[in-house]
């Protein structure tokens, strides 16, 4: 025994925990006081946040630079339209099935793509997404290039428009809570530490026993599953799907990268803060047409130059605050000082 | 314990390691010297599994590990400290060591804490445990390389020019630490340009030139051998 101990929580984390619990309760009760339109935006936000948390896990921790997550968003969305819309599977099992399907699909895709390194891997992920788009557009059962509408009869069976909005919100909220929860527990554990080690130096990590291939694949599978479920619930809200929208790189990857980069790559809080900022900016700037995208690009560049760690990284460096405690505080035995 | 037989490695047509046969015994401290570009670091890469040989066979405790990747060899008890320290800069010193102690997340974290603190004390880093690894000075970074490797509880420790770039005083204190590791029964393979540092620890010396092994034996005898003097001092006119 050396007498040193490790503390995993700070004093303020009790309060943060209480606050987090309260916010989840408020969010769950949102349909009681928010209208249809607000619920739709909240649902969309939850979906983006789940994607951002996963992309952050991929790129910010595991060092997996995927620009093709739209492949799984699209497959998940189409899976739901077929399973629930056409084949009549109940909604919740259909969404879970969509997630399982994209997870399964990501195994062969991942095993092939992980043979590529660096930029080649990134391009490979994009190519896979484009292939999925082309295959979908070729399929008559999937409505070819025009896409599918969700059968009105099935949609009505979920209740009135307001009830549907509430239902979809609760599903999206569950998905984002699940994503954040899994990401947090993973990153906090020693397996998460191994993931961070890989990001910093994969070769050195492997020399210490970190199974880099398996970790990368595990994160990739999780991210694919979440992307599938997010695609399912977001396109369910739209009641309409087409290949161009389902496999849209701008919507499902570029925006997500923007969110993670301005929020703070490699910090769980960054993806959450980034999503909030993204939706506020979009709300203000959406009326300016093409200027909107240019303004977003300019903001991303300024943040990257002035705060390379993202906005949360910037705040964390100055205040030491962590919403999700990952720290390992070392307490020396009595009578010994630490620097 | 570790046996290389007729191991070769090539980059295209360039032979970097040329039919090297080498054994490291239990608890032995083997030093490897040789001029720049002789293929010393590649030899460590081959032992660790970061590079896989084109020909030849590598065994550890009689078990064939020729094609086994580095993370599996780490599990068997082989660890490495890099020439240029490569800390995980986004973590504290303690967390760096914890990566090794948990075997890359496979072993229980809380059960690994005491091993981490023990290794940090052994390497003189305990006072820096809380600091971000990126803020350490060179000597402490080198110590961290050592600490991280020791946290995997290796039976064979590969050291790649860990004494380079240190002042005499720093070098001495690092030698003391390495000697302690060696005395605790861990076998060491140490590549070093600073020959006096090496001679202070090793009990066997091997010389590599142009990928091939040209001498192997008692350190004092090897260093006096004509062939070795020739490589280092040149042929008298």
Interface residues (C-beta under 8 A of the other chain):
Chain A: X1 X2 X4 X5 X6 X189 X190 X191 X192 X193 X194 X195 X196 X197 X199 X200 X201 X203 X204 X205 X206 X207 X208 X209 X210 X211 X212 X215 X266 X328 X329 X330 X338 X339
Chain B: X48 X50 X69 X70 X71 X74 X75 X79 X80 X82 X86 X87 X88 X89 X90 X91 X92 X94 X95 X96 X98 X99 X100 X102 X103 X104 X105 X106 X107 X108 X109 X110 X112 X113 X114 X117 X118 X121 X126 X127 X128 X129 X130 X131 X148 X149 X151 X152
